[in-house]
Amino acid sequence: MGSPPHPQTDADREFLEALFPLLRKKGFPDKFEFPLVANPDYVPPVNTFYCLITGVVFCVLTSCVVCIRLWVRSRGLFGPDDWAMLASFVSSIKLRSKYQLSTN
C-alpha cells in the first residue's frame, strides 16, 4: 500500500492535540498516541469497500429515479428540464465511476 502521500508533521500533531479536549467530550481516549510516532513503519489501513458499496447504491438509486421519470415523461413531451436532468445524470455517472476507479 505504501505510506500516506503527506505524512503528518509535528505541526499537524500540535494542531490536532489542541482539538483533543473537544473530542474527549465524545469519548476520545485520554492516552491517545499517534500511530506514526509510536511505530514509524505504521501503514494506515485502506478500506475502500464502503465507498464502493455507497457509490453502487447511489448509482442504482439515481438510475432508477431517472428511468422512472423518463418513462413517465415519455408519454408526453420532453421539456428542457428533462434534457438538463439527463445531461446531469450522465455527468454524475461519469464522475462517480471515475471516483470509484480512483479509490480502488
PyMOL commands that set and color helices and strands:
alter all, ss='L'
color gray80, all
select helices_A, chain A and resi 10-24+35-38+49-73+80-103
alter helices_A, ss='H'
color red, helices_A
deselect
rebuild
show_as cartoon
